[in-house]
Amino acid sequence: MSESAMPGVVLIGDSIRMGYQQTVVEALEGEAEVWSPQANGGDSRNVLAHLDEWAFQRNPRVVHVNCGLHDLKKDFATGAPQVPLDAYADNVLQILTRLLAMEGTCVLWASTTPVDEELHHAKKGFDRFEADVEAYNARAAAHCRALGVEIDDLFDVVQRADKRAILREDGVHFSDEGSRILGGAVAYCIRRHLVG
């Protein structure tokens, strides 16, 4: 628990989170104490394994979770995902259920951001497909609806900003401007839940 009088916010997520977190910190300066792990959050298995360290030990007012891009990575040779869809959905359910058990904490789930699969295939050693992003998002969203968890729709944020204009040439990470757009959306979503 922070000694700060300001409410605590925990950002959990992969390299996309690492891109937008500074914008969130700056946007919420004076309103919240924002913390995130130094490490890339990775896939849903890794997030689940680190919930105690990343969230429970900090007793935050808001936890904002973003994971999915690592789960849906597909091996060039086998086409197998890093975390199959059903396993991902189960992990998401466990993550949300455990976080919701934290008294006084608001849980926000961020949808996985879009990819440019052609650019990605050319630059990475594995694939990510837009259809998988949509499928994994749909399974996570179903759990969010069932549990009453608000979705911070970062997929839509990117689509409205024109993903090709803000994606880097690897087809998955964002330009500085793209990260600022995402960070602004995340801060806006979090700010509405800081008092309660």
HELIX and SHEET records of a PDB file:
HELIX    1   1 SER A   15  ALA A   27  1                                  13    
HELIX    2   2 SER A   44  ALA A   49  1                                   6    
HELIX    3   3 LEU A   51  LEU A   51  1                                   1    
HELIX    4   4 ASP A   52  PHE A   56  3                                   5    
HELIX    5   5 LEU A   85  LEU A  100  1                                  16    
HELIX    6   6 GLU A  117  LYS A  123  1                                   7    
HELIX    7   7 GLU A  130  LEU A  147  1                                  18    
HELIX    8   8 LEU A  154  ALA A  161  1                                   8    
HELIX    9   9 LYS A  163  ILE A  166  1                                   4    
HELIX   10  10 ASP A  176  ARG A  191  1                                  16    
SHEET    1   A 5 GLU A  33  TRP A  35  0                                        
SHEET    2   A 5 GLY A   8  GLY A  13  1                                        
SHEET    3   A 5 VAL A  62  ASN A  66  1                                        
SHEET    4   A 5 CYS A 106  ALA A 110  1                                        
SHEET    5   A 5 GLU A 150  ASP A 152  1                                        
SHEET    1   B 2 LYS A  74  ASP A  75  0                                        
SHEET    2   B 2 PHE A 126  ASP A 127 -1                                        
END                                                                             
